[in-house]
Amino acid sequence: MRTVKLAMIGAGGIAQSHCRAINDIKEKSEIDFVAIADIDRTRAETTAKKWGIPHVYEDYHEMLAKEDIESVVVTTFNQAHRKPTVDALKAGKHVLVEKPMAATLEDAAAMTKASHDTDKLLMVALKSRYSETWQAAKGIMSTGALGSIYYAETVASRRAGIPGFTDSFIKKETAGIGTVADIGVYCLDEALWLMGHPKPVLVSGIANNLLGKSHTPVRGSWKWDPQKLSVEDFGVAWVRFDNGAAMVFKSVWIMHMDDIGHTFFLGTKAGLKMNPLTVFRHEWGLLTDTVVKGIQEVEDIELFRREEAAFADAVRDGRPSPIPADQMVMTNVIIQGLIDSSAAGHEVPVKVPEV
Protein backbone atom coordinates (compact mmCIF):
# COMPACT_ATOMS: atom_id res chain seq x y z
CA MET A 1 0.00 0.00 0.00
CA ARG A 2 1.08 3.57 -0.67
CA THR A 3 2.10 5.51 2.43
CA VAL A 4 -0.14 8.44 3.38
CA LYS A 5 1.77 11.42 4.76
CA LEU A 6 -0.24 13.00 7.54
CA ALA A 7 0.06 16.08 9.76
CA MET A 8 -1.93 17.48 12.69
CA ILE A 9 -3.13 20.96 13.67
CA GLY A 10 -3.67 21.23 17.44
CA ALA A 11 -1.80 19.47 20.23
CA GLY A 12 -4.34 19.61 23.06
CA GLY A 13 -6.11 16.85 24.97
CA ILE A 14 -8.09 15.20 22.17
CA ALA A 15 -5.02 15.33 19.93
CA GLN A 16 -3.34 12.81 22.24
CA SER A 17 -6.03 10.21 21.53
CA HIS A 18 -5.63 10.75 17.79
CA CYS A 19 -1.84 10.55 18.09
CA ARG A 20 -2.04 7.32 20.04
CA ALA A 21 -4.43 5.79 17.51
CA ILE A 22 -2.27 6.84 14.55
CA ASN A 23 0.83 5.50 16.30
CA ASP A 24 -0.95 2.17 16.90
CA ILE A 25 -1.99 1.67 13.27
CA LYS A 26 0.61 3.56 11.23
CA GLU A 27 2.51 0.46 10.10
CA LYS A 28 -0.59 -1.59 9.36
CA SER A 29 -2.34 1.28 7.59
CA GLU A 30 0.83 2.74 6.03
CA ILE A 31 0.68 6.20 7.65
CA ASP A 32 3.71 8.46 7.94
CA PHE A 33 2.96 10.97 10.72
CA VAL A 34 5.33 13.74 9.67
CA ALA A 35 4.38 17.01 11.42
CA ILE A 36 2.31 18.77 14.08
CA ALA A 37 1.44 22.45 14.55
CA ASP A 38 0.19 24.36 17.57
CA ILE A 39 0.32 28.02 18.59
CA ASP A 40 1.83 26.76 21.85
CA ARG A 41 5.20 25.52 20.59
CA THR A 42 6.09 23.85 23.87
CA ARG A 43 2.90 21.83 23.79
CA ALA A 44 3.56 20.85 20.16
CA GLU A 45 7.14 19.85 20.96
CA THR A 46 6.04 17.77 23.95
CA THR A 47 3.48 15.95 21.80
CA ALA A 48 5.97 15.46 18.97
CA LYS A 49 8.55 13.97 21.33
CA LYS A 50 5.97 11.64 22.92
CA TRP A 51 4.72 10.24 19.62
CA GLY A 52 7.84 10.45 17.47
CA ILE A 53 6.64 13.20 15.13
CA PRO A 54 9.68 14.66 13.37
CA HIS A 55 8.59 18.21 12.52
CA VAL A 56 7.00 20.91 14.71
CA TYR A 57 5.44 24.23 13.67
CA GLU A 58 3.84 27.16 15.46
CA ASP A 59 2.25 28.50 12.28
CA TYR A 60 0.20 25.80 10.58
CA HIS A 61 0.28 27.75 7.30
CA GLU A 62 3.99 27.02 7.08
CA MET A 63 3.25 23.34 7.59
CA LEU A 64 0.49 23.34 4.96
CA ALA A 65 2.95 24.72 2.42
CA LYS A 66 4.84 21.40 2.50
CA GLU A 67 3.86 19.59 -0.70
CA ASP A 68 4.59 16.10 0.63
CA ILE A 69 1.82 16.41 3.27
CA GLU A 70 -1.46 15.23 1.72
CA SER A 71 -3.75 14.89 4.74
CA VAL A 72 -4.34 16.81 7.95
CA VAL A 73 -6.09 16.02 11.24
CA VAL A 74 -7.61 19.11 12.88
CA THR A 75 -7.93 18.79 16.67
CA THR A 76 -8.33 22.41 17.76
CA PHE A 77 -11.16 23.60 20.03
CA ASN A 78 -14.66 23.92 18.47
CA GLN A 79 -14.52 27.61 17.61
CA ALA A 80 -11.21 27.07 15.81
CA HIS A 81 -12.32 24.26 13.48
CA ARG A 82 -13.34 26.35 10.48
CA LYS A 83 -10.20 28.30 9.57
CA PRO A 84 -7.57 25.52 9.71
CA THR A 85 -9.94 23.12 7.97
CA VAL A 86 -10.72 25.53 5.13
CA ASP A 87 -7.07 26.58 4.87
CA ALA A 88 -5.94 22.94 4.68
CA LEU A 89 -8.52 22.08 2.01
CA LYS A 90 -7.51 25.12 -0.05
CA ALA A 91 -3.88 24.05 0.33
CA GLY A 92 -4.82 20.78 -1.38
CA LYS A 93 -4.95 18.59 1.74
CA HIS A 94 -7.58 16.08 2.75
CA VAL A 95 -8.94 16.76 6.25
CA LEU A 96 -10.18 14.78 9.24
CA VAL A 97 -11.69 17.29 11.71
CA GLU A 98 -12.64 16.44 15.28
CA LYS A 99 -16.34 16.56 16.21
CA PRO A 100 -18.46 18.63 16.23
CA MET A 101 -17.74 19.76 12.68
CA ALA A 102 -18.16 23.35 13.83
CA ALA A 103 -19.67 25.47 16.59
CA THR A 104 -22.05 27.24 14.20
CA LEU A 105 -24.03 26.33 11.10
CA GLU A 106 -22.31 29.14 9.20
CA ASP A 107 -18.89 27.62 9.91
CA ALA A 108 -20.06 24.09 9.06
CA ALA A 109 -21.50 25.29 5.74
CA ALA A 110 -18.26 27.12 4.88
CA MET A 111 -16.22 23.98 5.59
CA THR A 112 -18.54 21.84 3.47
CA LYS A 113 -18.35 24.34 0.61
CA ALA A 114 -14.56 24.37 0.78
CA SER A 115 -14.55 20.58 0.45
CA HIS A 116 -16.77 20.81 -2.62
CA ASP A 117 -14.81 23.66 -4.18
CA THR A 118 -11.44 21.95 -3.74
CA ASP A 119 -12.66 18.41 -4.44
CA LYS A 120 -10.81 17.31 -1.34
CA LEU A 121 -12.04 14.79 1.21
CA LEU A 122 -13.47 16.20 4.45
CA MET A 123 -14.26 13.68 7.16
CA VAL A 124 -15.68 14.45 10.60
CA ALA A 125 -14.37 12.35 13.49
CA LEU A 126 -17.51 10.70 14.87
CA LYS A 127 -15.87 7.62 16.37
CA SER A 128 -19.20 6.24 17.59
CA ARG A 129 -20.08 5.28 14.01
CA TYR A 130 -17.46 2.55 14.36
CA SER A 131 -18.95 1.00 17.50
CA GLU A 132 -20.08 -2.61 17.22
CA THR A 133 -23.61 -1.78 18.43
CA TRP A 134 -24.18 1.06 15.98
CA GLN A 135 -22.69 -0.92 13.11
CA ALA A 136 -25.06 -3.76 13.94
CA ALA A 137 -28.03 -1.36 14.13
CA LYS A 138 -27.09 0.12 10.75
CA GLY A 139 -26.98 -3.37 9.28
CA ILE A 140 -30.48 -4.08 10.54
CA MET A 141 -31.79 -0.75 9.26
CA SER A 142 -30.22 -1.25 5.82
CA THR A 143 -32.32 -4.37 5.22
CA GLY A 144 -35.52 -2.33 5.43
CA ALA A 145 -36.68 -4.43 8.39
CA LEU A 146 -38.15 -1.38 10.15
CA GLY A 147 -40.03 -0.07 7.12
CA SER A 148 -40.48 3.71 7.11
CA ILE A 149 -39.20 5.36 10.28
CA TYR A 150 -41.75 7.90 11.44
CA TYR A 151 -40.51 8.72 14.96
CA ALA A 152 -37.26 8.52 16.94
CA GLU A 153 -35.75 9.66 20.20
CA THR A 154 -32.01 10.02 20.70
CA VAL A 155 -30.44 10.70 24.07
CA ALA A 156 -27.04 11.52 25.59
CA SER A 157 -27.04 12.31 29.30
CA ARG A 158 -24.98 12.44 32.48
CA ARG A 159 -26.19 12.86 36.05
CA ALA A 160 -23.44 15.37 36.87
CA GLY A 161 -20.79 15.39 34.18
CA ILE A 162 -19.86 18.93 33.19
CA PRO A 163 -16.32 18.62 31.75
CA GLY A 164 -14.38 21.08 33.84
CA PHE A 165 -10.99 19.40 33.36
CA THR A 166 -10.38 22.01 30.67
CA ASP A 167 -12.10 25.38 30.30
CA SER A 168 -12.26 24.99 26.52
CA PHE A 169 -15.35 22.77 26.84
CA ILE A 170 -17.38 25.18 28.96
CA LYS A 171 -16.46 28.66 27.69
CA LYS A 172 -18.39 30.13 24.77
CA GLU A 173 -15.33 31.78 23.23
CA THR A 174 -13.67 28.38 22.72
CA ALA A 175 -16.50 25.82 22.68
CA GLY A 176 -19.27 27.93 21.15
CA ILE A 177 -21.83 25.39 22.33
CA GLY A 178 -21.86 22.96 25.23
CA THR A 179 -23.46 19.60 25.85
CA VAL A 180 -25.20 19.40 22.46
CA ALA A 181 -21.80 19.60 20.73
CA ASP A 182 -19.86 17.53 23.24
CA ILE A 183 -21.97 14.42 23.85
CA GLY A 184 -25.17 15.32 21.99
CA VAL A 185 -23.59 15.36 18.55
CA TYR A 186 -22.81 11.65 18.88
CA CYS A 187 -26.37 10.50 19.45
CA LEU A 188 -27.74 13.07 17.00
CA ASP A 189 -25.45 11.91 14.20
CA GLU A 190 -26.17 8.27 14.97
CA ALA A 191 -29.92 8.83 14.77
CA LEU A 192 -29.72 10.76 11.49
CA TRP A 193 -27.37 8.11 10.05
CA LEU A 194 -29.75 5.27 10.88
CA MET A 195 -32.75 7.23 9.59
CA GLY A 196 -31.06 7.86 6.24
CA HIS A 197 -30.46 11.59 6.79
CA PRO A 198 -33.91 13.09 6.20
CA LYS A 199 -33.75 16.87 5.98
CA PRO A 200 -34.85 18.80 9.10
CA VAL A 201 -37.36 21.59 8.43
CA LEU A 202 -38.62 22.72 11.87
CA VAL A 203 -37.02 22.72 15.33
CA SER A 204 -38.48 23.63 18.72
CA GLY A 205 -35.93 23.57 21.50
CA ILE A 206 -34.78 24.79 24.87
CA ALA A 207 -31.23 25.22 26.12
CA ASN A 208 -29.95 26.51 29.44
CA ASN A 209 -27.29 26.15 32.12
CA LEU A 210 -29.55 26.66 35.14
CA LEU A 211 -27.93 23.90 37.18
CA GLY A 212 -24.34 24.34 36.07
CA LYS A 213 -24.34 28.04 36.94
CA SER A 214 -26.15 27.70 40.26
CA HIS A 215 -24.65 24.48 41.66
CA THR A 216 -21.16 23.74 42.92
CA PRO A 217 -19.70 20.28 42.34
CA VAL A 218 -20.52 17.70 44.99
CA ARG A 219 -18.96 14.37 45.86
CA GLY A 220 -19.53 11.96 42.99
CA SER A 221 -19.87 14.68 40.35
CA TRP A 222 -17.37 15.94 37.82
CA LYS A 223 -15.57 19.14 38.80
CA TRP A 224 -16.18 22.44 37.04
CA ASP A 225 -16.12 26.14 37.86
CA PRO A 226 -19.69 27.54 37.72
CA GLN A 227 -18.27 31.04 37.15
CA LYS A 228 -16.58 29.93 33.92
CA LEU A 229 -19.56 28.06 32.46
CA SER A 230 -21.01 30.12 29.58
CA VAL A 231 -22.44 27.40 27.33
CA GLU A 232 -25.56 25.26 27.78
CA ASP A 233 -25.48 22.17 30.01
CA PHE A 234 -29.02 21.14 28.98
CA GLY A 235 -30.51 21.01 25.50
CA VAL A 236 -33.68 19.36 24.20
CA ALA A 237 -35.35 19.70 20.81
CA TRP A 238 -38.37 18.46 18.85
CA VAL A 239 -37.38 18.09 15.20
CA ARG A 240 -39.62 17.70 12.15
CA PHE A 241 -38.27 16.35 8.85
CA ASP A 242 -39.23 16.85 5.23
CA ASN A 243 -40.51 13.26 4.98
CA GLY A 244 -43.06 13.72 7.78
CA ALA A 245 -40.99 11.98 10.47
CA ALA A 246 -40.18 13.56 13.84
CA MET A 247 -37.46 13.15 16.44
CA VAL A 248 -36.82 14.18 20.03
CA PHE A 249 -33.17 15.01 20.73
CA LYS A 250 -31.91 15.27 24.34
CA SER A 251 -28.41 16.17 25.53
CA VAL A 252 -27.66 16.80 29.21
CA TRP A 253 -24.48 17.29 31.23
CA ILE A 254 -26.18 17.70 34.61
CA MET A 255 -29.68 16.91 35.93
CA HIS A 256 -31.64 15.91 39.01
CA MET A 257 -32.59 12.53 37.53
CA ASP A 258 -31.08 9.10 37.03
CA ASP A 259 -32.38 8.51 33.50
CA ILE A 260 -34.19 10.52 30.80
CA GLY A 261 -34.71 7.74 28.30
CA HIS A 262 -32.84 5.89 25.60
CA THR A 263 -32.39 6.03 21.86
CA PHE A 264 -35.05 4.20 19.86
CA PHE A 265 -36.73 4.21 16.45
CA LEU A 266 -40.34 3.48 15.47
CA GLY A 267 -40.98 2.14 11.98
CA THR A 268 -44.00 0.89 10.05
CA LYS A 269 -42.72 -2.71 10.14
CA ALA A 270 -40.76 -2.81 13.40
CA GLY A 271 -39.20 -0.78 16.18
CA LEU A 272 -35.58 -0.77 17.30
CA LYS A 273 -34.12 0.07 20.72
CA MET A 274 -30.40 0.64 21.15
CA ASN A 275 -29.76 -0.50 24.72
CA PRO A 276 -29.81 -3.46 24.59
CA LEU A 277 -30.08 -3.66 20.79
CA THR A 278 -33.58 -5.08 20.32
CA VAL A 279 -36.03 -5.33 17.43
CA PHE A 280 -39.77 -5.29 18.26
CA ARG A 281 -42.24 -6.80 15.75
CA HIS A 282 -45.60 -8.45 15.22
CA GLU A 283 -44.84 -11.95 13.86
CA TRP A 284 -46.70 -15.26 13.62
CA GLY A 285 -49.71 -13.64 15.24
CA LEU A 286 -47.54 -12.70 18.24
CA LEU A 287 -45.65 -9.78 19.73
CA THR A 288 -41.95 -10.61 19.43
CA ASP A 289 -38.79 -9.03 20.86
CA THR A 290 -35.51 -10.01 19.22
CA VAL A 291 -32.50 -9.16 21.39
CA VAL A 292 -29.31 -9.13 19.35
CA LYS A 293 -26.66 -11.38 20.90
CA GLY A 294 -22.91 -11.57 20.63
CA ILE A 295 -22.05 -7.89 20.34
CA GLN A 296 -18.70 -7.21 22.00
CA GLU A 297 -18.05 -3.47 22.34
CA VAL A 298 -14.48 -2.31 21.91
CA GLU A 299 -12.42 0.16 23.93
CA ASP A 300 -12.68 3.84 23.12
CA ILE A 301 -9.17 3.95 21.68
CA GLU A 302 -10.11 1.24 19.19
CA LEU A 303 -12.84 3.53 17.83
CA PHE A 304 -10.16 6.18 17.26
CA ARG A 305 -8.01 3.58 15.48
CA ARG A 306 -10.88 2.60 13.21
CA GLU A 307 -11.70 6.17 12.19
CA GLU A 308 -8.04 7.02 11.56
CA ALA A 309 -7.64 3.91 9.42
CA ALA A 310 -10.84 4.68 7.49
CA PHE A 311 -9.59 8.21 6.80
CA ALA A 312 -6.16 7.04 5.64
CA ASP A 313 -7.64 4.32 3.44
CA ALA A 314 -10.05 6.79 1.81
CA VAL A 315 -7.20 9.22 1.10
CA ARG A 316 -4.96 6.48 -0.29
CA ASP A 317 -7.61 4.84 -2.47
CA GLY A 318 -9.38 8.01 -3.62
CA ARG A 319 -12.64 6.95 -1.99
CA PRO A 320 -15.40 9.28 -0.74
CA SER A 321 -15.29 10.56 2.82
CA PRO A 322 -16.32 7.81 5.29
CA ILE A 323 -18.23 10.44 7.33
CA PRO A 324 -18.86 13.26 4.85
CA ALA A 325 -19.43 16.90 5.68
CA ASP A 326 -22.71 16.86 3.75
CA GLN A 327 -24.11 14.47 6.35
CA MET A 328 -22.56 16.17 9.36
CA VAL A 329 -23.83 19.63 8.42
CA MET A 330 -27.32 18.33 9.25
CA THR A 331 -26.30 17.99 12.90
CA ASN A 332 -25.33 21.66 12.82
CA VAL A 333 -28.69 22.57 11.26
CA ILE A 334 -30.52 20.92 14.16
CA ILE A 335 -28.16 22.23 16.86
CA GLN A 336 -28.39 25.76 15.46
CA GLY A 337 -32.18 25.40 15.35
CA LEU A 338 -32.22 24.28 18.99
CA ILE A 339 -30.14 27.27 20.09
CA ASP A 340 -32.12 29.74 17.94
CA SER A 341 -35.48 28.33 19.04
CA SER A 342 -34.51 28.53 22.70
CA ALA A 343 -33.49 32.16 22.29
CA ALA A 344 -36.68 33.01 20.38
CA GLY A 345 -39.00 31.10 22.68
CA HIS A 346 -40.82 29.32 19.85
CA GLU A 347 -40.40 26.84 17.01
CA VAL A 348 -38.17 27.98 14.15
CA PRO A 349 -37.86 26.87 10.51
CA VAL A 350 -34.48 25.43 9.54
CA LYS A 351 -32.90 24.64 6.21
CA VAL A 352 -29.96 22.57 5.05
CA PRO A 353 -27.63 25.06 3.30
CA GLU A 354 -26.98 24.61 -0.39
CA VAL A 355 -23.21 24.59 -0.80
DACORKA-V564175 format. One record per run of one state. SS is the DSSP state (h for helix, s for strand, l for the rest). FROM is the first residue (numbers start at 0). TO is the last residue. If there is no record, write none. Layout:
ss: [SS	SS]
from: [FROM	FROM]
to: [TO	TO]
//
This chain:
ss: [l	s	l	h	l	s	l	h	l	s	l	h	l	s	l	h	l	s	l	h	l	s	l	h	l	h	l	s	l	s	l	h	l	h	l	h	l	h	l	s	l	h	l	s	l	s	l	s	l	s	l	s	l	s	l	s	l	h	l	s	h	l	s	l]
from: [0	3	9	12	25	30	37	40	51	54	57	59	64	70	74	77	90	93	98	104	118	121	125	126	130	131	142	148	157	159	160	166	169	171	175	178	182	183	195	199	208	209	214	233	241	245	252	253	254	263	267	270	274	276	283	285	291	299	317	323	324	344	347	349]
to: [2	8	11	24	29	36	39	50	53	56	58	63	69	73	76	89	92	97	103	117	120	124	125	129	130	141	147	156	158	159	165	168	170	174	177	181	182	194	198	207	208	213	232	240	244	251	252	253	262	266	269	273	275	282	284	290	298	316	322	323	343	346	348	354]
//
